[in-house]
Amino acid sequence: MMQSVTGSPPESLDHYCVVGHPVAHSKSPWIHARFAELTGQRLLYDRKEAPLHGFAQALAALRAAGGKGCNVTVPFKFEAAALATTCTARAQLAGAANTLVFSDEGIAADNTDGVGLTRDIQQHAGFDLRGRHVLLLGAGGAAAGVLGALIDAGCAEVVVVNRTLVRAQALVKRHAEIAALQKMQLHACPLIELAGKFDVVINATASSLQGDSLDLPAHLLAPQALAYDLMYGAAAQPFMAWAREHGGQARDGLGMLVEQAAEAFFIWRGVRPPSAQVLAELRQANA
Ligand code: NAP
């Protein structure tokens, strides 16, 4: 296995990185190093922790050093979209970006989180999203990134619940037109008012990072429902255990992580990496 690469790249190699705060835990350097190795692409990918109020300066430094692009993670995804010169339709809809391409013209922003999630659910987990009733927990950068892809995937309904209700309402408002075009029901709701059962419950909150429980009622899961936590490793375990306890099938966000990275790699390099192989290797390495 390749190690993640750090330090200044030789001039002949294109340089990418992931920018966040914190970022030390990120598996993206390992994933992109493996993609590069398997596709014969010559590049270096490392991590860069930016100060909480220093994202724009960190981007400027990466560009000045000749970087070709970067991934963006918590908490800079909204700022990344706002700073970009251009945004793809999906990044604009999300109002958040996780993939940036640097050029002389400026910064082009995209968001690959949504396609990462739906590819993992549909291709790796074999779960068809068409016609499904979905509960989306959270309204931060990750939830914003995945809602458009859930609409595209043909879900029948998405209900967005968030600790801060106004953020869920704003997210719904931004997606209302496209949801109506797809004839999908979309609304925001406080957790306490949730009724009915869902085929898919997606945890896109950061609650477990703070050791908090979401206190979800047991009635939420339809039989054989998919409960998907965008987190992975220890952080995903409480939500996944809750799902199994109540008859759901549980899945963590490792597949989404690999698939959003694969889409970013394709944007940068024009080559699709063997994501299923890399996901299998990552699962084995983390078993
Ligand atoms: P974010 O922008 O900081 O948003 C955090 C969300 O979690 C907000 O909706 C926030 O609610 C909610 N939240 C935080 N603490 C909570 C608590 N104690 N109880 C209930 N809700 C709480 O973060 P993000 O970018 O959306 O990321 C969310 C998580 O998804 C992160 O842990 C990230 O690692 C993960 N993620 C995974 C992937 C992947 O590829 N697998 C991709 C993207 C993100 P308020 O609005 O009320 O603050």
Boltz pocket constraint, residues with backbone or C-beta under 6 A from the ligand:
constraints:
  - pocket:
      binder: B
      contacts: [[A, 74], [A, 75], [A, 77], [A, 113], [A, 116], [A, 137], [A, 138], [A, 139], [A, 140], [A, 141], [A, 142], [A, 143], [A, 162], [A, 163], [A, 164], [A, 167], [A, 203], [A, 204], [A, 205], [A, 206], [A, 207], [A, 208], [A, 209], [A, 210], [A, 212], [A, 213], [A, 214], [A, 229], [A, 230], [A, 231], [A, 253], [A, 254], [A, 256], [A, 257], [A, 258], [A, 260]]
      max_distance: 6.0
